[in-house]
Amino acid sequence: MKTHYWLIAACLAGSLPAHAASTFKPVELKDSEMSQLRGRFVMPGRIISFGIVMNSTWTSSNGGIVGASTTMTMQNTVEPRFYVSTYSSAGSGAPVSAGTGSVTGGTGLTTGQGVTQSVRAAGDNNTAYNNVDINVSEANQAPVVNQQGVLLSANTPITQTSAAGNLTVSATGGGVQVAIQANNNQGSSLQQIAQGGVLQSTTLLGGGNSVNNLTQLNVVLRNNMPSSGALDCNLSPLKGLRNMGY
């Protein structure tokens, strides 16, 4: 910037009232103000596909497996439809000793808002994972959806039984719930999306179990890249700044 521009800026700064200097100082926001802040928004019509994938799997110490995969994709409908695929394995067939652990409390874990995750273990050599993934991508058109599995009915839960335990997938609170009750008092697992929240909870009372709960939220945004003509219009006003010495 040229020297006379600096002089003008200095004169303007000197003419500001004293209290104006505080305008440029950082101010700490109160918790009440922070609670009103929101993230970036998406214009209506930008979302062309929204989907949910829930996977819950329980593997016992003898290799027995019970689990389910639940998917929901909304593109051309306003009514969510959940499709469920269950799977199981007998494992080695060796007997599993009964779990002897115990846990107390935790009733408030099922009433939390937002995302609630908990793992309570009263056994040995267990592993448990609770994961929530949010995938946002862009595309010119909605992806092709090939729904697999059985359509979940509001009044008819879907069940699966194996050497690892009993699984129940049911509609609840306007969403879906996947519950696993392991055999021989080994523990239980619960994963659900309902009433605006995500819940992942695992309780381990025996040993040698592996539990995996995964929820994926998949959002596809319409790829609205500006045309070359629109970019030219945005760049044209900047050309005038060059003549002014910038």
C-alpha positions in Angstrom: 0.0 0.0 0.0 1.3 3.5 -0.8 2.5 5.9 1.9 -0.4 8.3 1.7 -2.8 5.4 2.3 -0.9 4.7 5.5 -1.3 8.3 6.6 -5.0 8.3 6.0 -5.3 5.1 8.1 -3.3 6.6 10.9 -5.5 9.7 11.0 -8.7 7.6 11.1 -7.3 5.5 13.9 -6.5 8.6 15.9 -10.0 10.0 15.5 -11.6 6.9 17.0 -13.0 7.4 20.5 -11.1 5.7 23.4 -13.8 3.1 24.0 -13.6 1.9 20.4 -10.3 0.2 21.1 -12.1 -2.3 23.2 -14.0 -3.5 20.1 -10.9 -5.2 18.9 -10.2 -7.1 22.1 -11.3 -10.7 22.5 -14.3 -11.2 24.7 -15.0 -14.5 26.5 -18.4 -15.9 25.7 -20.6 -17.2 28.4 -21.8 -20.8 28.4 -25.4 -19.7 27.7 -24.2 -17.9 24.6 -22.0 -20.9 23.5 -25.0 -23.2 23.8 -26.8 -21.2 21.1 -24.1 -21.7 18.5 -24.5 -24.1 15.7 -22.3 -25.6 13.0 -22.4 -25.1 9.3 -25.8 -25.4 7.7 -26.8 -27.0 4.4 -29.3 -25.4 2.1 -32.6 -27.2 1.4 -32.3 -29.5 -1.5 -28.6 -30.0 -1.1 -28.9 -33.4 0.6 -29.8 -36.0 -2.0 -29.2 -39.1 0.1 -29.1 -39.9 3.8 -28.5 -43.3 5.2 -27.8 -45.2 8.5 -25.8 -48.4 8.9 -25.8 -50.2 12.2 -23.7 -53.3 12.9 -23.7 -55.2 16.2 -21.6 -58.4 16.7 -20.9 -60.6 19.7 -18.2 -63.2 19.5 -17.8 -65.6 22.5 -14.7 -67.3 23.7 -15.4 -70.5 21.8 -15.8 -68.6 18.5 -19.6 -68.5 18.5 -20.9 -65.4 16.7 -24.3 -63.7 16.7 -24.9 -60.3 15.0 -27.0 -58.2 12.7 -26.6 -55.4 10.1 -29.3 -52.8 9.8 -29.5 -50.3 7.0 -31.7 -47.4 6.1 -31.5 -45.0 3.2 -33.8 -42.1 2.5 -33.8 -40.7 -1.0 -37.2 -40.4 -2.6 -39.3 -41.1 0.6 -39.9 -39.4 3.8 -40.7 -42.6 5.7 -37.6 -44.5 7.0 -37.4 -48.2 6.2 -35.0 -50.4 8.0 -33.7 -53.6 6.4 -32.1 -56.2 8.7 -29.6 -59.0 7.9 -28.6 -61.4 10.7 -25.7 -63.8 10.9 -24.4 -66.4 13.3 -21.8 -69.1 13.8 -21.6 -72.1 16.1 -17.8 -71.7 16.6 -15.9 -74.7 18.0 -18.8 -75.9 20.0 -16.7 -76.1 23.2 -18.6 -75.2 26.3 -18.3 -71.7 27.8 -18.1 -71.4 31.5 -20.7 -69.2 33.0 -19.8 -65.6 33.8 -19.5 -64.7 37.5 -19.0 -61.0 37.3 -21.6 -58.3 38.3 -22.0 -54.6 37.7 -24.3 -52.2 39.5 -25.9 -48.9 38.6 -25.9 -47.4 35.1 -29.6 -46.8 34.8 -29.0 -43.3 33.6 -27.0 -44.5 30.6 -30.2 -45.3 28.7 -31.7 -41.8 29.1 -28.9 -39.6 27.8 -29.3 -37.2 25.0 -27.1 -37.1 21.9 -24.5 -39.9 21.7 -24.1 -42.1 24.7 -21.4 -44.8 24.8 -20.5 -47.1 27.7 -18.5 -50.3 28.3 -18.7 -52.0 31.7 -16.6 -55.0 32.2 -16.5 -57.4 35.1 -14.5 -60.2 33.4 -11.1 -60.9 31.9 -9.7 -60.9 28.4 -12.6 -59.1 26.8 -12.6 -56.5 24.0 -15.4 -54.0 23.2 -15.7 -51.3 20.7 -18.3 -48.6 20.3 -17.8 -46.5 17.2 -19.8 -43.7 15.5 -18.8 -42.6 12.0 -20.2 -39.7 10.0 -19.4 -39.8 6.3 -20.2 -36.8 4.1 -19.6 -36.9 0.4 -20.6 -35.0 -2.8 -22.1 -36.4 -6.0 -24.1 -35.2 -9.0 -26.9 -37.7 -8.3 -28.0 -40.0 -5.5 -26.2 -43.4 -5.3 -28.0 -46.6 -6.4 -29.3 -48.4 -3.4 -29.7 -52.2 -3.3 -31.5 -52.9 0.0 -30.7 -56.3 1.4 -32.3 -58.2 4.2 -35.7 -58.3 5.8 -37.9 -55.2 6.1 -38.3 -54.4 9.8 -41.9 -54.2 10.9 -43.0 -51.9 13.7 -44.8 -54.8 15.5 -42.6 -57.8 14.5 -39.1 -58.0 15.9 -36.4 -59.9 14.0 -34.5 -62.5 16.1 -31.4 -64.7 15.7 -30.0 -67.4 18.0 -26.6 -69.0 18.1 -24.1 -70.5 20.4 -23.0 -67.0 21.4 -26.4 -65.7 22.4 -29.8 -64.3 21.4 -30.2 -61.2 19.2 -33.3 -59.1 18.8 -33.8 -56.2 16.3 -36.9 -54.1 17.0 -38.4 -50.8 16.1 -38.5 -48.4 19.0 -39.0 -44.7 19.6 -39.3 -44.0 15.9 -35.9 -45.7 15.3 -34.3 -49.1 15.6 -32.7 -51.1 18.4 -30.3 -54.1 18.3 -30.0 -56.0 21.5 -27.8 -59.0 22.2 -28.1 -61.2 25.3 -25.1 -63.5 25.5 -25.4 -67.1 26.7 -24.1 -68.4 30.0 -24.3 -65.0 31.8 -21.5 -63.6 29.6 -23.2 -60.1 29.3 -25.3 -58.1 27.0 -25.1 -55.4 24.3 -27.5 -52.7 23.2 -27.3 -50.3 20.2 -30.0 -48.0 19.1 -30.9 -44.9 17.2 -34.1 -43.4 18.5 -35.6 -40.1 19.8 -32.8 -38.0 18.3 -30.0 -39.9 20.1 -27.5 -42.7 19.5 -26.9 -45.3 22.3 -24.1 -47.9 22.4 -23.9 -49.9 25.6 -22.0 -53.1 26.4 -21.9 -55.1 29.7 -19.3 -57.9 30.1 -19.7 -60.4 32.9 -17.6 -63.3 31.6 -14.3 -63.7 29.8 -12.9 -64.0 26.3 -15.7 -62.1 24.6 -15.4 -59.6 21.7 -18.2 -57.1 21.1 -18.3 -54.6 18.2 -21.0 -51.9 17.9 -20.7 -49.5 14.9 -23.1 -46.8 13.7 -22.5 -45.0 10.4 -24.3 -41.9 9.2 -23.9 -41.4 5.5 -24.8 -38.1 3.9 -24.5 -37.3 0.1 -24.6 -33.6 -0.9 -25.4 -32.5 -4.4 -22.2 -31.4 -6.1 -23.1 -27.7 -6.9 -19.8 -26.6 -8.4 -20.1 -23.1 -9.9 -19.8 -22.9 -13.7 -16.9 -21.2 -15.4 -19.2 -18.2 -16.2 -20.0 -17.7 -12.5 -16.3 -17.8 -11.6 -15.6 -15.2 -14.2 -18.2 -12.9 -12.7 -16.6 -13.3 -9.3 -13.1 -12.6 -10.5 -14.0 -9.6 -12.7 -14.4 -7.1 -9.8 -11.0 -8.1 -8.4 -9.3 -6.9 -11.6 -10.1 -3.3 -10.7 -8.1 -3.6 -7.5 -4.9 -4.0 -9.6 -5.3 -0.5 -11.0 -5.6 0.9 -7.5 -2.2 -0.4 -6.5 -3.2 -3.5 -4.6 
